[in-house]
Amino acid sequence: MRRAADQHAHHVLITGGAGFIGTNLAAHLLARTDSQITIFDNLSRRGVELNLAWLKTLDASRRLRFVRGDVRNAPRVMEAAKDADEIYHLAAPHAGPELLADPRLDFDVNVTGTVNVLEAARKHGRSPMVLFASTGKVYGALDSIPLKREATHLQAADPAFRGVSERMPVDFHCSYACTKSVADQYARDYARLYTLPTVIFRMGCIAGPGQFGNQGQGWVAHFVYSTLAGQPVTVYGDGMQVRDVLHVEDLINAMRSARAYIEITAGKAFNVGGGVTRAVSVNEMLRMIEQICHRPVQCTYEPARPGDQLFYVSDNARLTNQTGWSPRRTLEQTVRDIAAFWHANRKFVMRRSVESGRRSLQPAA
C-alpha cells in the first residue's frame, strides 16, 4: 500500500521499465527529481531482474515501486496508471527475426498494449503526458534515398542530406515496423481526439552503459562486450550499412526536454537519434571498437536479414527547434562508456548474459 504522503507526490509510470532505456530513465529520475516512480514490467526478458536489483540500490528515499504486469492486461495497466502524471511507454517485444514466428505477439504487445496504456491515461482524468517509444523502422527500406558506396560505408548521394525527417512517408518492411506505426498513429490520435498530451519518439539506435544487446538489438554493446571477452560476432550483410547511434543519456535528456515543452510537443512525432555527425557503418564501428578496446574483433559475415534497413540516419531538427535539445556525447564516448561499464561490472555482465540465455561472457585476461 502506498504511504499516505505519496498521494500528492508527482508520479511517473515507466512501462517496460526494467529494460535498458527504462532502467536508465528510472536512475535519472531517482537522481534528479523527487518523483514517485513505478516500474511496470512482465520480466519476460531474462536477466532484467538484475536491473531492478541495481535500481533498488539507488533508491535510498524509497520512491521506487515495482509492479509485475503485462501491457496486454488492460485492468493491470489501468491500476498501475491511476496516479500517473507522466507515462513513458517503453514496453515492446524484441525487434528481431524471432517475431516472424509469432506475429500475433508483436501485434498484441505493440498495438493492444499501447491502446491499453492510452486508455488508462485517458480514463483516469489526470491527463498525464504519454511518451511512446516508436522506431525509425516505420520508414521502411528508404529506397527513395539515393545512396553511393564509399570505401567503408554507404552514404547519401545528396551532399545536402541531413537525415530522415518526419516528412518521410511511413512504409513497412516487417511486422514490427507495421505494429509500431499503428501504435504511433493511435498515440497521435489520442492527442487529437481526447487532448491527451502524447509524444512519439521514432528512435534510431540507442546505446550506452547497462545495455545487454545482441545482433538484433543493442548491437553496439554486443560488439563491445564480445570483443572485450574475446568472443566472435556476426555481421548480417557486408557491414557497409549505416546507422546513427545516440547515447542513452542523450535520449533521456530528449525525453525530459519533450516533457518540459509539452505544450509544444504534444501530439507530435519526432525522429530522435545521433544524426549525421554520429552516423557510422557496422564495419567502421568494429574498427572503432578495436581501437578503443585495444583488442581485435573476431568477425564473421552472414547474409542480410529480411527487414533490415541499409541506411538510416535521423534528422533531429524538429525536436531541436522546438525544445533546444541536441545530442552531446560523441560516438567515441558512447563506446568508451560501454567498455567502462563492462570493466567495472564483469561479474554482473557475465551473470546477466547467463540469465539472458546467451553464452556467458568470460573476463578478459
KOLZA-899505 format. One line per field, with one value per residue (C-alpha): x negated, z, y negated; residue number from 1; residue in one letter. Coordinates in Angstrom, 2 decimals. Example, Ala and Ser with C-alpha at 12.3 -4.5 7.8 and 13.67 -1.06 7.14 Angstrom:
REM KOLZA-899505
px c(-12.30; -13.67)
pz c(7.80; 7.14)
py c(4.50; 1.06)
resi c(1; 2)
resn c(A; S)
This chain:
REM KOLZA-899505
px c(0.00; -1.26; -2.16; 0.49; -2.03; -2.61; 0.85; -0.14; -3.57; -4.45; -4.09; -5.91; -5.00; -7.52; -6.19; -8.93; -10.83; -13.18; -14.73; -17.77; -16.17; -13.67; -16.38; -18.49; -15.43; -14.46; -18.02; -17.98; -14.67; -15.83; -18.95; -17.43; -13.79; -11.67; -9.07; -7.50; -8.45; -6.56; -8.33; -5.77; -7.30; -6.44; -10.13; -9.88; -13.45; -15.70; -18.06; -16.17; -15.61; -19.23; -18.37; -15.70; -18.16; -20.58; -17.86; -16.95; -20.49; -19.89; -16.54; -17.60; -14.42; -12.19; -10.49; -10.68; -7.85; -7.83; -4.63; -4.90; -2.44; -1.90; -0.66; 1.70; 3.60; 5.85; 7.04; 3.45; 2.36; 5.35; 4.40; 0.71; 1.57; 4.18; 1.87; -0.45; -1.38; -3.87; -3.89; -6.86; -5.58; -8.68; -7.29; -7.83; -8.79; -12.26; -12.66; -14.33; -13.70; -12.05; -8.95; -8.36; -7.47; -4.90; -3.35; -0.36; -2.67; -4.07; -0.58; 0.76; -2.13; -2.70; 0.88; 3.19; 0.68; 0.35; 4.12; 4.38; 1.85; 3.58; 6.98; 5.67; 4.20; 7.44; 9.92; 8.22; 8.76; 5.31; 4.24; 0.69; -1.92; -2.36; -5.67; -5.57; -8.80; -8.38; -11.11; -12.77; -11.85; -8.40; -10.02; -10.76; -13.66; -14.07; -14.59; -13.80; -17.17; -19.83; -22.96; -26.54; -29.24; -32.33; -35.33; -33.88; -30.22; -27.11; -26.38; -23.51; -24.28; -22.90; -25.57; -22.79; -21.23; -20.74; -18.90; -15.40; -12.81; -9.26; -8.09; -9.28; -6.23; -5.90; -6.42; -6.64; -9.05; -8.47; -5.62; -7.46; -7.53; -3.90; -2.64; -4.83; -3.41; 0.16; -0.58; -2.32; 0.88; 3.05; 0.85; 1.20; 4.95; 5.44; 3.87; 6.20; 9.42; 9.05; 6.49; 4.23; 0.66; -1.12; -4.60; -6.06; -9.78; -10.77; -14.15; -17.31; -19.97; -20.29; -23.42; -25.21; -26.18; -23.88; -22.82; -22.84; -22.34; -22.53; -22.86; -19.21; -19.02; -21.78; -24.34; -26.95; -27.05; -27.01; -30.06; -31.91; -31.24; -32.08; -35.35; -36.41; -35.52; -37.37; -34.21; -33.23; -30.49; -28.32; -27.56; -24.47; -25.22; -28.51; -28.96; -28.57; -25.10; -24.86; -23.09; -23.22; -23.94; -22.61; -23.92; -21.14; -21.76; -21.16; -17.92; -16.77; -17.58; -15.48; -12.59; -12.85; -13.02; -9.85; -8.21; -9.41; -7.94; -4.82; -2.60; -4.59; -5.46; -2.05; -0.52; -3.67; -6.11; -9.84; -12.76; -15.39; -18.87; -22.52; -22.13; -24.62; -27.55; -27.04; -26.34; -28.60; -28.73; -28.96; -32.50; -33.55; -32.10; -34.08; -37.30; -36.45; -35.82; -39.18; -40.95; -39.15; -39.25; -42.77; -41.59; -40.94; -37.36; -36.65; -34.05; -32.11; -29.63; -26.22; -23.56; -21.47; -18.23; -14.73; -13.50; -16.93; -17.49; -20.68; -20.82; -19.13; -20.16; -17.80; -17.14; -16.67; -15.86; -12.20; -12.90; -15.91; -13.95; -11.04; -12.90; -16.56; -17.70; -20.61; -22.95; -26.04; -28.03; -30.21; -30.31; -33.68; -32.31; -29.39; -31.75; -34.08; -31.17; -30.01; -33.55; -33.96; -30.71; -31.98; -35.28; -33.53; -30.84; -32.42; -30.66; -27.36; -27.78; -28.60; -25.68; -23.32; -24.45; -23.76; -20.32; -19.60; -20.10; -23.25; -26.72; -28.46; -30.95; -34.29; -36.57; -39.40; -42.87)
pz c(0.00; -0.77; 2.05; 2.63; 1.88; -1.57; -2.90; -3.53; -4.97; -8.65; -10.10; -13.08; -14.70; -16.94; -18.85; -19.82; -17.11; -16.26; -19.73; -20.87; -21.56; -18.71; -16.18; -17.26; -17.19; -13.69; -12.44; -13.93; -12.22; -8.88; -9.04; -10.33; -9.24; -6.19; -8.22; -7.14; -9.85; -10.82; -12.92; -14.80; -16.47; -17.08; -16.74; -19.90; -20.89; -18.84; -16.54; -16.18; -12.53; -12.09; -13.46; -10.79; -8.12; -9.25; -9.20; -5.64; -4.56; -5.79; -4.03; -0.62; -0.34; -1.20; -4.14; -6.47; -6.82; -9.00; -10.43; -12.31; -15.14; -18.87; -21.05; -22.74; -19.43; -19.51; -15.85; -14.66; -16.73; -15.51; -11.89; -12.43; -14.20; -11.81; -10.16; -13.10; -14.04; -16.67; -18.55; -20.55; -22.64; -23.47; -23.35; -26.59; -27.81; -29.14; -32.59; -34.13; -36.65; -33.94; -34.28; -37.71; -35.94; -33.69; -35.36; -33.01; -30.05; -31.94; -32.61; -29.13; -27.33; -29.66; -30.65; -27.96; -25.23; -26.42; -26.62; -23.07; -21.87; -23.73; -22.41; -18.86; -19.25; -20.71; -18.30; -15.05; -15.91; -14.83; -18.44; -17.98; -20.65; -22.52; -24.34; -26.72; -27.89; -31.60; -34.13; -37.27; -38.85; -39.60; -42.66; -44.24; -46.60; -47.52; -51.18; -52.09; -50.68; -53.40; -51.93; -53.05; -51.82; -50.22; -49.06; -45.67; -45.73; -47.67; -47.98; -49.21; -52.74; -52.00; -50.10; -48.54; -46.85; -43.12; -42.15; -42.35; -41.27; -40.08; -43.58; -44.92; -45.66; -43.44; -45.07; -43.65; -44.45; -41.32; -38.88; -36.07; -38.06; -39.05; -35.50; -34.15; -36.77; -35.89; -32.22; -33.25; -35.05; -32.05; -29.82; -32.15; -32.49; -28.71; -28.64; -31.39; -30.23; -26.45; -25.94; -24.19; -24.30; -26.16; -27.67; -30.11; -30.41; -33.60; -32.37; -34.10; -32.42; -28.70; -26.89; -23.60; -20.27; -18.83; -22.23; -22.91; -26.62; -29.43; -33.18; -33.49; -30.74; -28.83; -31.44; -30.32; -26.76; -28.08; -30.23; -27.39; -24.81; -27.25; -28.24; -24.63; -23.82; -26.83; -28.41; -32.10; -33.54; -36.61; -39.09; -41.26; -44.65; -45.84; -42.94; -45.15; -43.76; -41.75; -38.53; -36.34; -32.70; -29.76; -26.20; -23.81; -21.59; -24.58; -25.25; -21.66; -21.90; -25.08; -23.19; -20.41; -22.93; -24.60; -21.16; -20.33; -23.58; -23.59; -24.68; -27.93; -28.34; -27.52; -30.35; -32.44; -33.64; -33.51; -35.08; -32.37; -33.00; -33.26; -36.55; -39.38; -37.08; -35.23; -38.24; -38.67; -40.70; -38.98; -40.31; -39.09; -35.66; -35.49; -36.24; -33.60; -31.02; -31.82; -31.29; -28.06; -26.54; -27.81; -28.89; -32.29; -33.32; -34.35; -37.06; -39.47; -42.13; -42.91; -45.48; -44.69; -42.84; -44.12; -42.98; -42.17; -43.45; -45.41; -44.31; -41.54; -40.09; -38.04; -38.70; -35.20; -36.39; -35.38; -31.74; -31.62; -32.99; -30.61; -27.38; -27.85; -27.30; -29.24; -28.70; -26.64; -26.46; -29.33; -30.82; -29.18; -25.77; -26.20; -26.96; -24.11; -21.66; -22.70; -22.35; -18.96; -17.77; -18.82; -16.98; -13.83; -13.84; -15.27; -12.88; -13.43; -17.20; -17.13; -14.85; -16.94; -20.08; -18.50; -17.33; -20.85; -22.17; -24.06; -23.60; -20.65; -21.39; -19.87; -18.28; -20.47; -19.45)
py c(0.00; -3.49; -5.82; -8.50; -11.24; -9.77; -10.62; -14.25; -13.44; -13.57; -10.06; -8.60; -5.29; -3.50; -0.50; 1.90; 0.09; 2.95; 2.81; 0.87; -2.52; -2.23; -1.42; -4.39; -6.65; -5.50; -6.04; -9.55; -10.36; -8.99; -11.15; -14.38; -14.54; -13.76; -11.83; -8.57; -6.05; -2.91; -0.30; 1.82; 4.86; 8.52; 9.53; 11.60; 10.74; 12.94; 11.15; 7.87; 8.72; 7.65; 4.23; 3.90; 5.01; 2.30; -0.38; 0.57; -0.25; -3.81; -4.18; -5.49; -7.55; -4.57; -6.26; -3.26; -0.78; 2.33; 3.78; 7.03; 6.83; 7.08; 4.21; 6.66; 6.90; 3.83; 3.95; 4.32; 1.32; -0.68; -0.08; -0.91; -4.18; -5.53; -8.11; -8.78; -12.33; -11.12; -7.81; -6.58; -3.69; -1.67; 1.87; 3.79; 7.26; 7.95; 6.37; 9.38; 12.17; 14.28; 12.10; 13.60; 16.83; 15.14; 12.08; 12.11; 11.41; 8.44; 7.06; 7.72; 6.03; 3.07; 2.27; 3.67; 2.84; -0.75; -1.23; 0.13; -2.44; -5.28; -4.27; -4.12; -7.60; -8.94; -7.36; -8.35; -12.01; -13.23; -13.88; -12.61; -13.05; -9.75; -9.40; -6.45; -4.83; -4.18; -3.39; -4.67; -1.35; -2.82; -4.45; -1.10; -0.44; -4.14; -3.25; -6.86; -7.99; -7.55; -6.00; -5.69; -3.35; -4.79; -2.78; -1.82; -2.83; -3.70; -7.41; -9.56; -10.72; -14.19; -16.19; -18.29; -15.24; -15.84; -12.69; -11.25; -13.81; -13.31; -14.33; -10.98; -8.76; -5.73; -2.35; 1.16; 3.96; 6.04; 6.71; 4.92; 1.67; 2.12; 2.60; -0.20; -2.55; -1.60; -2.32; -5.54; -6.63; -5.75; -7.90; -10.87; -10.33; -10.34; -13.80; -14.98; -13.30; -13.40; -16.21; -13.71; -15.09; -12.33; -12.48; -9.96; -9.30; -7.45; -6.34; -5.24; -3.09; -3.80; -2.62; -3.11; -1.59; 1.04; 2.37; 6.10; 6.47; 8.95; 8.67; 7.65; 5.05; 3.33; 4.27; 1.74; 3.09; 6.64; 5.93; 4.19; 6.91; 9.70; 8.04; 7.49; 11.09; 12.49; 13.87; 13.69; 11.50; 12.00; 9.21; 9.64; 8.13; 6.70; 4.27; 1.20; 0.50; -2.72; -3.71; -6.76; -5.98; -8.00; -7.72; -6.68; -9.72; -11.97; -10.11; -10.62; -14.31; -14.39; -12.79; -15.31; -18.16; -16.90; -16.86; -20.37; -21.72; -19.56; -22.48; -22.49; -18.79; -17.25; -15.29; -15.21; -12.59; -13.28; -11.45; -11.04; -9.69; -10.54; -12.40; -12.73; -13.51; -10.22; -8.02; -5.02; -1.83; 1.54; 2.01; -1.44; -0.70; 2.53; 0.64; -1.97; 0.76; 2.34; -0.99; -1.84; 1.63; 2.44; 5.88; 7.44; 8.16; 11.74; 11.25; 13.43; 12.30; 13.80; 12.84; 9.76; 10.37; 9.51; 6.11; 4.65; 1.12; 0.50; -3.12; -5.08; -8.44; -10.61; -14.27; -15.70; -19.22; -19.19; -18.31; -20.62; -23.55; -23.05; -22.25; -23.22; -19.63; -18.18; -15.21; -15.95; -12.73; -11.53; -8.06; -7.52; -8.48; -6.09; -3.19; -4.16; -4.31; -0.84; 0.54; -1.14; 0.42; 3.86; 3.40; 2.17; 4.86; 8.02; 10.38; 8.58; 8.70; 12.42; 13.22; 11.09; 12.89; 16.28; 15.08; 13.88; 17.37; 16.50; 17.92; 16.32; 13.59; 14.56; 11.98; 10.82; 11.87)
resi c(1; 2; 3; 4; 5; 6; 7; 8; 9; 10; 11; 12; 13; 14; 15; 16; 17; 18; 19; 20; 21; 22; 23; 24; 25; 26; 27; 28; 29; 30; 31; 32; 33; 34; 35; 36; 37; 38; 39; 40; 41; 42; 43; 44; 45; 46; 47; 48; 49; 50; 51; 52; 53; 54; 55; 56; 57; 58; 59; 60; 61; 62; 63; 64; 65; 66; 67; 68; 69; 70; 71; 72; 73; 74; 75; 76; 77; 78; 79; 80; 81; 82; 83; 84; 85; 86; 87; 88; 89; 90; 91; 92; 93; 94; 95; 96; 97; 98; 99; 100; 101; 102; 103; 104; 105; 106; 107; 108; 109; 110; 111; 112; 113; 114; 115; 116; 117; 118; 119; 120; 121; 122; 123; 124; 125; 126; 127; 128; 129; 130; 131; 132; 133; 134; 135; 136; 137; 138; 139; 140; 141; 142; 143; 144; 145; 146; 147; 148; 149; 150; 151; 152; 153; 154; 155; 156; 157; 158; 159; 160; 161; 162; 163; 164; 165; 166; 167; 168; 169; 170; 171; 172; 173; 174; 175; 176; 177; 178; 179; 180; 181; 182; 183; 184; 185; 186; 187; 188; 189; 190; 191; 192; 193; 194; 195; 196; 197; 198; 199; 200; 201; 202; 203; 204; 205; 206; 207; 208; 209; 210; 211; 212; 213; 214; 215; 216; 217; 218; 219; 220; 221; 222; 223; 224; 225; 226; 227; 228; 229; 230; 231; 232; 233; 234; 235; 236; 237; 238; 239; 240; 241; 242; 243; 244; 245; 246; 247; 248; 249; 250; 251; 252; 253; 254; 255; 256; 257; 258; 259; 260; 261; 262; 263; 264; 265; 266; 267; 268; 269; 270; 271; 272; 273; 274; 275; 276; 277; 278; 279; 280; 281; 282; 283; 284; 285; 286; 287; 288; 289; 290; 291; 292; 293; 294; 295; 296; 297; 298; 299; 300; 301; 302; 303; 304; 305; 306; 307; 308; 309; 310; 311; 312; 313; 314; 315; 316; 317; 318; 319; 320; 321; 322; 323; 324; 325; 326; 327; 328; 329; 330; 331; 332; 333; 334; 335; 336; 337; 338; 339; 340; 341; 342; 343; 344; 345; 346; 347; 348; 349; 350; 351; 352; 353; 354; 355; 356; 357; 358; 359; 360; 361; 362; 363; 364; 365)
resn c(M; R; R; A; A; D; Q; H; A; H; H; V; L; I; T; G; G; A; G; F; I; G; T; N; L; A; A; H; L; L; A; R; T; D; S; Q; I; T; I; F; D; N; L; S; R; R; G; V; E; L; N; L; A; W; L; K; T; L; D; A; S; R; R; L; R; F; V; R; G; D; V; R; N; A; P; R; V; M; E; A; A; K; D; A; D; E; I; Y; H; L; A; A; P; H; A; G; P; E; L; L; A; D; P; R; L; D; F; D; V; N; V; T; G; T; V; N; V; L; E; A; A; R; K; H; G; R; S; P; M; V; L; F; A; S; T; G; K; V; Y; G; A; L; D; S; I; P; L; K; R; E; A; T; H; L; Q; A; A; D; P; A; F; R; G; V; S; E; R; M; P; V; D; F; H; C; S; Y; A; C; T; K; S; V; A; D; Q; Y; A; R; D; Y; A; R; L; Y; T; L; P; T; V; I; F; R; M; G; C; I; A; G; P; G; Q; F; G; N; Q; G; Q; G; W; V; A; H; F; V; Y; S; T; L; A; G; Q; P; V; T; V; Y; G; D; G; M; Q; V; R; D; V; L; H; V; E; D; L; I; N; A; M; R; S; A; R; A; Y; I; E; I; T; A; G; K; A; F; N; V; G; G; G; V; T; R; A; V; S; V; N; E; M; L; R; M; I; E; Q; I; C; H; R; P; V; Q; C; T; Y; E; P; A; R; P; G; D; Q; L; F; Y; V; S; D; N; A; R; L; T; N; Q; T; G; W; S; P; R; R; T; L; E; Q; T; V; R; D; I; A; A; F; W; H; A; N; R; K; F; V; M; R; R; S; V; E; S; G; R; R; S; L; Q; P; A; A)
